[in-house]
Amino acid sequence: MGTSKSNKNWKCKVCVFSGRPDPVWQPTESVVVHLLDLTENAPLAQLSYQLPQGLGFRGLCLFSNERMITAYNGYLYISDGSKHVVKTDFNLQFFKYFCEKIPKKYENIKSLIQ
């Protein structure tokens, strides 16, 4: 599942709202590189691929046209076209780093992230 680490095609999104757009922004290249490194080094999980659904918090997403990584409940759900993999977000490293990098204009949504 190798993908370019260039930030020009990557976006971040907090999936938290129902009925209105979720916050989306373009991360810096260093954020993209760090999140992709964490993803690559994460161990495979023995869990079926099923993204969270419903109302409320549904994960933190790093996505491009080719790939989507969703951090939710201690796991990384990775979709690369027709391939789906679940990895363990060891010590919630991806989740915590992503939260640290949420832009200030979206600080208010941190209270909605579980």
C-alpha positions as CSV (number, residue, x, y, z in Angstrom):
1,M,0.0,0.0,0.0
2,G,2.8,2.4,-0.9
3,T,1.6,6.0,-1.5
4,S,3.3,9.3,-2.1
5,K,4.0,11.2,1.0
6,S,3.7,14.5,-0.8
7,N,1.1,16.7,1.0
8,K,-0.3,18.2,-2.2
9,N,-3.0,15.4,-2.5
10,W,-3.7,14.8,1.2
11,K,-6.4,16.2,3.4
12,C,-7.4,15.8,7.0
13,K,-11.0,15.5,8.2
14,V,-12.7,15.0,11.5
15,C,-15.8,12.9,11.0
16,V,-18.1,14.2,13.7
17,F,-21.1,16.1,12.3
18,S,-24.4,14.9,10.9
19,G,-26.3,17.2,8.6
20,R,-23.5,19.6,8.1
21,P,-20.0,19.4,6.6
22,D,-17.2,17.9,8.6
23,P,-14.1,20.1,9.1
24,V,-11.5,19.4,6.3
25,W,-8.1,21.0,5.9
26,Q,-4.8,20.4,4.0
27,P,-2.1,19.3,6.4
28,T,1.6,20.3,6.1
29,E,4.0,17.9,4.5
30,S,5.6,17.1,7.8
31,V,2.2,16.1,9.3
32,V,1.5,13.9,6.3
33,V,4.9,12.2,6.5
34,H,4.6,11.6,10.2
35,L,1.0,10.1,10.0
36,L,2.0,7.9,7.0
37,D,5.1,6.7,8.9
38,L,2.9,5.8,11.9
39,T,0.5,4.0,9.6
40,E,3.3,2.0,7.9
41,N,4.8,0.9,11.2
42,A,1.6,0.0,12.8
43,P,1.0,-3.8,13.4
44,L,-1.8,-5.6,11.5
45,A,-4.9,-6.2,13.6
46,Q,-7.0,-9.3,13.6
47,L,-10.2,-7.3,12.9
48,S,-12.5,-7.1,10.0
49,Y,-12.7,-3.8,8.0
50,Q,-15.8,-1.9,9.0
51,L,-15.8,1.8,9.3
52,P,-17.8,3.4,12.1
53,Q,-21.3,4.5,11.2
54,G,-24.1,6.5,12.7
55,L,-24.3,9.8,14.4
56,G,-21.5,11.5,16.3
57,F,-17.8,10.9,16.2
58,R,-16.8,8.5,13.4
59,G,-13.0,8.9,13.3
60,L,-10.1,11.1,12.2
61,C,-9.3,10.7,8.5
62,L,-6.2,11.3,6.4
63,F,-7.2,10.9,2.8
64,S,-6.1,11.4,-0.8
65,N,-7.7,10.4,-4.1
66,E,-6.1,7.0,-3.8
67,R,-6.1,6.2,-0.1
68,M,-8.1,6.8,3.1
69,I,-6.8,6.2,6.7
70,T,-9.4,6.4,9.5
71,A,-8.3,6.4,13.1
72,Y,-11.1,5.2,15.4
73,N,-11.2,3.4,18.7
74,G,-7.5,2.3,18.7
75,Y,-7.4,1.1,15.1
76,L,-6.4,2.4,11.7
77,Y,-8.8,1.5,8.9
78,I,-6.9,1.7,5.6
79,S,-8.6,1.7,2.3
80,D,-6.4,1.7,-0.9
81,G,-8.9,1.2,-3.7
82,S,-10.1,-2.4,-3.4
83,K,-7.7,-3.3,-0.6
84,H,-8.8,-2.9,3.0
85,V,-6.5,-3.4,6.0
86,V,-6.9,-2.8,9.7
87,K,-3.9,-2.0,11.8
88,T,-3.5,-1.3,15.5
89,D,-3.0,2.4,16.4
90,F,-0.3,1.5,19.0
91,N,-0.7,3.7,22.1
92,L,-3.0,5.8,20.0
93,Q,0.0,7.5,18.4
94,F,-1.8,8.4,15.1
95,F,-4.9,9.5,16.9
96,K,-3.0,11.7,19.4
97,Y,-0.7,13.3,16.9
98,F,-3.6,14.0,14.5
99,C,-5.5,15.7,17.4
100,E,-2.5,17.9,18.2
101,K,-2.4,19.1,14.6
102,I,-6.1,20.1,14.3
103,P,-6.1,23.8,13.2
104,K,-6.9,26.4,15.8
105,K,-10.1,27.4,13.9
106,Y,-11.4,23.9,14.7
107,E,-10.4,23.7,18.3
108,N,-14.0,23.6,19.4
109,I,-14.5,20.2,17.8
110,K,-11.9,18.5,20.1
111,S,-14.6,18.2,22.8
112,L,-16.7,16.1,20.4
113,I,-13.8,13.6,19.7
114,Q,-14.0,10.5,21.8
